[in-house]
Amino acid sequence: MSAPALPGRLGCMTTHRASKPFAAPSRTVERGVTAVLVLAVLAALAWIAGMICTLAEWPV
């Protein structure tokens, strides 16, 4: 068992670095996710506009 760390000091730390991610330079996954999010926002805005038009034309 190692000795306890002094106050203000870090304990024993490893020097192991995580490997780099396997993302390709073109980053097709990120582009796909961004495209889907943009389409989702456009669909939401179209739905909101449709609801506003429906309520505006609703007979009172």
Disulfide bonds with the S-S distance in Angstrom:
none
